[in-house]
């Protein structure tokens, strides 16, 4: 999670959310932060960019034995992509009661109707993740 926080801090004008994908051996496969403002792409969430980068590597798009670590609970778009990529474990920091899809507002990642359900671990370094977001929004309001 500390690495994801480090990545998030480099987001510049974007909301500071960082995501890191770890391979089966724990090695970092990909890292990304939000790039919506920079690219003008509403889908440029940290998780999606990290998924694309990891899938482009030698491991392929099926990330069953991989772990995604992200500073904020994934939204529905990102949760859906994590299920489709078959990510094995999702670890996140801050809970997101307005848009979270890993237990707050929705629980897409553990929906029994889906063919893949990753292990979900929430609230890891939640205070640090929340503080990063709070600082960003206080600065831009």
N, C-alpha and C positions, 0 to 999 in steps of 0.2 A: 504494500500500500504506500510505503514511503516513496517508492519509485514513481507510482502513479501521481502522487502529490507533486513531486518534482516536475513531472511532465505537464501537469495542469498549470503550474506556475508560469510556464512558458506560453500560455495561450494568448497573451497580448490583449487585443480588443475583444476577444471572444470570452464567453463565460468559461471560467477556469475549471474545466473537467478534464481529467487525464485518465487514459486507459492503457493498460499493459497486458499483453498476452504472453503467457509463459508456456513453454512446451512441456512435454511429459517429464523431461529431466530437470525442469525448473529454469532452464535458460530462457532469456527474453527473446521472443520471436518478433514482436512488434510493439511499438508504443505510439500513441497519438494523443493530441488534445483537440478540443473543438476547433473547427475552422469555418463555421458558418459565416461569420462576418468577413473573413479574409477571402473566401471563395464565392460568397453569394449563394451557396448551396444549402438549402434547409435540411438536407440529409447529412451534412458533414459533422455528425456527432463523433466524439472521440471513439466510442465503441465501434462504429461502422468503419471508420478509417483504419483502426487497428485490425479489425477482422479482415479487411481487404488486403492489408499489408501482410498479415500472417498467412492468408490463403494463397498469396502470390509466391510464397516461399516453397521450400522443398516438401513441406508436410501436406500441402494440398488444402482443399476447402473443408474437409471433415476434421474438425478440431476436437474430437471426442476426448482425447487424453490431455487436453489443454485447459488452462485456467485463465479466465479474464479477470483482471483486477481493475476496478474503476472507482473513482472518488465519490460518485453519486449513484444512487439507485437508478438503473436503466429505465428509460421510457418505454412505451409500448412498441415503438418502431425498433428500437435497439434490442428489446427483449425478444421480439419476433425473429430478428436476424440471428441472435445468439442461439435460439432453438434451431433455426434452419442450418446453422453452421455446426450444430451438434457439440457446442462447447461443453466440456465435462463439468466444470465448476465455475461459478460466478461469485466473486467476492466484491462487495462494495462498501463504501464508507458511509456517507450521509444518506439518511432516508429522505425521500422526496414525496411528501404527502399530496402534492398537487398533480404530479404526472408519473409517479413511480409505478412500475409494473413488475416489481419483485416482492410484493407484499403490502405496500402502502395503499395505493388506490386500486390497483389490480394485482393479480398474481399470475401473469402470463407464464413465467418460467416454471411454475409448478402445476400448471393446468393439466389435470389427468386426461383430458381429451386429446392432448398432443402426443405425438409419437416419440418425442425426446423431452426429457426434463432434467436439466442440469442440477447439480447440488448448488444450493444458494447459501451464502454466508454474508449476512448484512451487519452493518454497524461497526466495521473494523476501522479504527482511527476516525470515528464519526465526528468527534469534536474538532479535529484538525481539518477534516474535509469541509465541515460546516463553516469554520472560521475563514477558510479561503474564499468560499462563496460570499459570505457576509461582507468581507472586506471589499470584494469586487463590486457588489451592488451598492454598498455605502459610497464608494468612490464615484460611481456612475449615476447616482440619483440626485 
